[in-house]
Protein backbone atom coordinates (compact mmCIF):
# COMPACT_ATOMS: atom_id res chain seq x y z
CA UNK A 1 0.00 0.00 0.00
CA UNK A 2 1.42 3.40 -0.98
CA UNK A 3 -0.32 6.75 -0.51
CA UNK A 4 1.20 9.88 -2.03
CA UNK A 5 1.10 12.91 0.27
CA UNK A 6 2.20 15.39 -2.44
CA UNK A 7 -1.31 15.95 -3.92
CA UNK A 8 -2.32 17.54 -0.59
CA UNK A 9 0.56 20.04 -0.67
CA UNK A 10 0.30 23.63 -1.82
CA UNK A 11 3.53 24.78 -3.47
CA UNK A 12 5.28 21.69 -2.03
CA UNK A 13 4.34 22.78 1.53
CA UNK A 14 2.07 21.12 4.09
CA UNK A 15 1.23 23.34 7.04
CA UNK A 16 -1.13 23.71 9.93
CA UNK A 17 -3.47 21.78 12.15
CA UNK A 18 -6.49 22.14 9.88
CA UNK A 19 -4.70 20.86 6.78
CA UNK A 20 -3.26 18.01 8.86
CA UNK A 21 -6.73 17.02 10.04
CA UNK A 22 -8.07 17.15 6.49
CA UNK A 23 -5.26 14.94 5.22
CA UNK A 24 -5.77 12.53 8.15
CA UNK A 25 -9.43 12.10 7.13
CA UNK A 26 -8.39 11.46 3.50
CA UNK A 27 -5.75 8.94 4.57
CA UNK A 28 -8.29 7.05 6.64
CA UNK A 29 -10.77 7.08 3.74
CA UNK A 30 -8.09 5.84 1.31
CA UNK A 31 -7.05 2.90 3.49
CA UNK A 32 -8.45 -0.55 2.82
CA UNK A 33 -7.32 -2.71 5.74
CA UNK A 34 -5.71 -5.92 4.45
CA UNK A 35 -6.31 -9.38 5.86
CA UNK A 36 -2.58 -9.96 6.43
CA UNK A 37 -0.02 -7.58 7.98
CA UNK A 38 1.03 -4.96 5.43
CA UNK A 39 3.09 -1.78 5.37
CA UNK A 40 1.35 1.42 4.29
CA UNK A 41 3.91 3.83 2.85
CA UNK A 42 3.06 7.50 3.29
CA UNK A 43 5.12 8.84 0.40
CA UNK A 44 6.36 12.42 0.81
CA UNK A 45 8.01 12.66 -2.62
CA UNK A 46 7.54 16.20 -3.92
CA UNK A 47 7.01 17.73 -0.46
CA UNK A 48 9.72 20.17 0.65
CA UNK A 49 8.27 21.42 3.94
CA UNK A 50 5.80 20.05 6.50
CA UNK A 51 5.15 21.76 9.80
CA UNK A 52 5.02 20.02 13.15
CA UNK A 53 1.31 20.77 13.51
CA UNK A 54 0.62 19.20 10.11
CA UNK A 55 2.70 16.11 10.89
CA UNK A 56 1.09 15.70 14.32
CA UNK A 57 -2.47 15.91 12.96
CA UNK A 58 -1.88 13.80 9.85
CA UNK A 59 1.01 11.33 9.98
CA UNK A 60 1.20 10.67 13.70
CA UNK A 61 -2.59 10.70 14.06
CA UNK A 62 -2.88 8.28 11.14
CA UNK A 63 -0.26 5.96 12.62
CA UNK A 64 -2.09 6.00 15.96
CA UNK A 65 -5.45 5.40 14.29
CA UNK A 66 -4.10 2.60 12.09
CA UNK A 67 -2.40 0.81 14.95
CA UNK A 68 -5.47 1.03 17.21
CA UNK A 69 -8.16 0.25 14.61
CA UNK A 70 -6.50 -1.87 11.90
CA UNK A 71 -4.22 -4.51 13.36
CA UNK A 72 -2.70 -5.34 9.96
CA UNK A 73 -1.76 -1.80 8.79
CA UNK A 74 1.75 -0.58 9.60
CA UNK A 75 2.36 3.04 8.46
CA UNK A 76 5.89 3.98 7.34
CA UNK A 77 6.91 7.45 6.15
CA UNK A 78 8.87 7.47 2.90
CA UNK A 79 10.98 9.86 0.82
CA UNK A 80 11.22 12.59 3.44
CA UNK A 81 12.96 15.82 2.39
CA UNK A 82 15.59 16.94 4.90
CA UNK A 83 13.39 19.69 6.36
CA UNK A 84 10.38 17.38 6.71
CA UNK A 85 12.51 14.72 8.39
CA UNK A 86 14.01 17.25 10.80
CA UNK A 87 10.57 18.58 11.76
CA UNK A 88 9.18 15.08 12.29
CA UNK A 89 12.22 13.86 14.18
CA UNK A 90 12.24 16.83 16.58
CA UNK A 91 8.55 16.34 17.29
CA UNK A 92 8.95 12.61 17.91
CA UNK A 93 12.02 13.07 20.12
CA UNK A 94 10.14 15.60 22.26
CA UNK A 95 7.33 13.05 22.71
CA UNK A 96 9.59 10.03 23.23
CA UNK A 97 8.00 8.48 20.14
CA UNK A 98 9.31 6.94 16.94
CA UNK A 99 8.28 5.96 13.40
CA UNK A 100 9.90 3.93 10.66
CA UNK A 101 11.15 5.94 7.68
CA UNK A 102 12.70 4.88 4.39
CA UNK A 103 13.36 5.87 0.83
CA UNK A 104 11.27 4.21 -1.88
CA UNK A 105 12.36 3.78 -5.48
CA UNK A 106 9.98 3.98 -8.43
CA UNK A 107 9.22 0.25 -8.04
CA UNK A 108 8.28 0.61 -4.37
CA UNK A 109 11.45 -1.02 -3.03
CA UNK A 110 12.55 0.44 0.31
CA UNK A 111 16.11 1.43 1.18
CA UNK A 112 17.72 3.45 3.98
CA UNK A 113 15.22 1.97 6.44
CA UNK A 114 15.59 3.58 9.86
CA UNK A 115 13.86 4.77 12.99
CA UNK A 116 13.00 8.47 13.24
CA UNK A 117 12.54 9.78 16.77
CA UNK A 118 13.52 8.19 20.05
CA UNK A 119 12.92 4.97 21.93
CA UNK A 120 13.43 4.46 25.64
CA UNK A 121 16.25 2.13 26.65
CA UNK A 122 14.15 -1.03 27.02
CA UNK A 123 12.35 -0.44 23.73
CA UNK A 124 15.68 0.15 22.01
CA UNK A 125 17.08 -3.13 23.40
CA UNK A 126 13.91 -4.97 22.36
CA UNK A 127 13.95 -3.55 18.84
CA UNK A 128 17.62 -4.45 18.47
CA UNK A 129 16.87 -8.03 19.59
CA UNK A 130 14.03 -8.36 17.05
CA UNK A 131 16.15 -6.90 14.23
CA UNK A 132 19.03 -9.25 15.05
CA UNK A 133 16.71 -12.29 15.22
CA UNK A 134 14.73 -11.39 12.10
CA UNK A 135 11.62 -12.98 13.59
CA UNK A 136 11.19 -14.04 17.20
CA UNK A 137 8.69 -14.66 19.99
CA UNK A 138 8.77 -13.47 23.60
CA UNK A 139 9.76 -16.81 25.18
CA UNK A 140 12.74 -17.08 22.82
CA UNK A 141 13.85 -13.55 23.74
CA UNK A 142 13.51 -14.35 27.44
CA UNK A 143 15.52 -17.57 27.07
CA UNK A 144 18.28 -15.86 25.09
CA UNK A 145 19.11 -13.28 27.76
CA UNK A 146 21.97 -13.64 30.22
CA UNK A 147 20.94 -14.78 33.70
CA UNK A 148 21.98 -11.42 35.21
CA UNK A 149 19.71 -9.58 32.74
CA UNK A 150 16.88 -12.11 32.85
CA UNK A 151 13.49 -10.69 31.93
CA UNK A 152 10.33 -12.77 31.97
CA UNK A 153 8.42 -13.63 28.79
CA UNK A 154 5.59 -11.43 30.08
CA UNK A 155 7.92 -8.43 30.26
CA UNK A 156 9.17 -9.19 26.74
CA UNK A 157 5.55 -9.42 25.56
CA UNK A 158 4.87 -5.97 27.03
CA UNK A 159 7.95 -4.49 25.35
CA UNK A 160 7.06 -6.09 22.03
CA UNK A 161 3.48 -4.84 22.29
CA UNK A 162 4.78 -1.28 22.78
CA UNK A 163 6.85 -1.59 19.60
CA UNK A 164 3.84 -2.98 17.72
CA UNK A 165 1.78 0.00 18.88
CA UNK A 166 4.41 2.36 17.45
CA UNK A 167 4.40 0.37 14.22
CA UNK A 168 8.11 -0.50 14.47
CA UNK A 169 7.57 -4.24 14.82
CA UNK A 170 5.02 -6.36 12.99
CA UNK A 171 3.00 -8.95 14.89
CA UNK A 172 2.48 -12.22 13.04
CA UNK A 173 0.23 -14.97 14.38
CA UNK A 174 1.77 -18.41 14.48
CA UNK A 175 -0.92 -20.72 15.76
CA UNK A 176 -1.53 -19.78 19.40
CA UNK A 177 1.75 -17.88 19.59
CA UNK A 178 2.64 -14.41 18.40
CA UNK A 179 5.87 -13.82 16.55
CA UNK A 180 7.43 -10.46 15.85
CA UNK A 181 9.61 -9.11 13.07
CA UNK A 182 10.82 -5.67 11.99
CA UNK A 183 8.20 -3.80 9.99
CA UNK A 184 10.73 -3.60 7.13
CA UNK A 185 13.86 -5.62 6.46
CA UNK A 186 17.20 -3.89 6.94
CA UNK A 187 15.77 -1.68 9.70
CA UNK A 188 18.44 0.43 11.36
CA UNK A 189 17.74 1.04 15.03
CA UNK A 190 20.48 3.54 15.82
CA UNK A 191 18.22 5.96 17.74
N, C-alpha and C positions, 0 to 999 in steps of 0.2 A: 504494500500500500504506500503510495507517495502522493502527498498533497502539496502543491505549489503555493507558497505564501505570497509570491510576487504580485499576482493579480490584485491583491488587497492594498498594495502600496500606492502612494501618490508621490510621483517623482522619486521613486526608489526609497521612500521613507515611510516608516510605520510608527505612529506616535499617538499617545494618549490612552486613557482608560476607556473612553467610549469606543474608539476604533478597536481596541483590544477585545472588548466585550462583543462587538459585532463579529469580529473574526472568530472568536471562540464559538459563537452560535453557528457560524458557517462550517467550522471544522467538525462540530458535533453532527450537524446535518449531513455532511459529506462522508461520514464514517459508517461503514457497514461492518459490524463486528464479525470477525471470522470464527469458524468453529474450532480452529487450532491456533495456538499462539503465533502471533505475527507482529512484525515491526511495522509501525506507521511512521514513515519519514515525513517530517515537516520541512520541506525544501525551501531554503531562504535564498536560492540563486536569484540574482537581480535585485536584492535588497541591500542597500548600503548602510542604512541607519534604522535602528529600532530602539525606542525608549524603554526604560525600565517599566513604566506603567503599562505600555503596550504588551511587553513580554509577560508581565505578571498576569494580566487579564486574559491573554490568549494562550500562549505556549504553556505556561505553568498551570494555568487553570484547566487547559485541555488535558495535560498529563494527569493531573489529579482526578479529573472526571473519568478519563479513560481507565485509570487504574482502579477506581472505586466502582465503576459501573460495567466495564467490559473486561473481564478477566483475561481475555486473549489479545488485547491491543496494548502494544508497548511503544509509546511515542519516542522518537529519536529526532533531534534537530540536525539538519544537514546543510552543508554549504554556507556556513556562517561567514559573513564579511568580518574583518577584524574588529570594527566598531560594534557590530551586533554581538559578537562573541564576548567582548570586554564588558558590555552592558549586562548581558545575561550572567556572565561569570561573577561579576561584582554583586549582583542581586542574590544569586544563589549562595555565594560565600557568606553574605550577611545573614541569610536565613539558615545556614547550616544544611543546605540542600544540594542536590546534584542531579544532572541529566546526562544522558549519553549524547555525544555529538560525533559527527563524521563528515567526510566529504563523499559525495556521490558522483560517479561518472555518468555519462549519457546513457549507459546501459543499466543504471541503478546499482552498480557494484560499489559497496562502501570501502573507504580507505581512511587512514588517519583516525581510527576509532578511539575515542577517549572520553574521560569523564570531565564535565564542566561543572565547577562548583566545589563543594567540600563535603567530605564524609567525616563522621567522628571516628576515633581510633578503632573501635570494635567493628564498625561497618567497613572501614578500610581493610582491616585484616580479613574479614569475611569475604569481601569482594576479591581480594588477592587470592584467597584459597579457592574460590570458585573458578577464577580465571586460570589458575595453575592446574586445576583438576580437569577443566573443560566441561564436565558435567558431574554432579555429585549430590549426595543426599546428606541430611543432617547427621545420622548415625555414623556415616563414614568420616565426616569432618571431626566429630567428637572422638572417634577412635584414632584418628591420625595425629592428634595433638599430644605434645609431651606431657608427662604426668604432672609436672609442676604447673603447666598452663591448662590443665584439664578443664573443659567446659562441657556441661551436659548436652545431650542431643536437644533437649527442650530449649536451652539457651541458643544453640545454633539455629534451631527452627525460628526463634524470635528474630535473630539477626538476619536470617535469610528472608523472612517475611518483610522486614523493613526495607531490604534492597529490592524486593519485588514491588513494594508500594512505590518506590522511587522510579521503578522501571529500569533499573540497572541490571537486574537478574531476571531471567525468564523461568517461570514455574512450569514444569512438565509433569503430568501425571504418569506414573508407572505402576499400574495396578492400584494397590492401597497406599503406596508410597508416593511421595513427592520428590522429584529430582529438580535440580537447579543448574542453569548454565548461563553464561554471559548473554546479554540480549543480542550482542553482535560478536562474531569471532574477532580475534586480534584486538580486544578491548584493552586499552592502556589505563591503568588505575593509579597513575602517579599523582593523585591529588593530595 
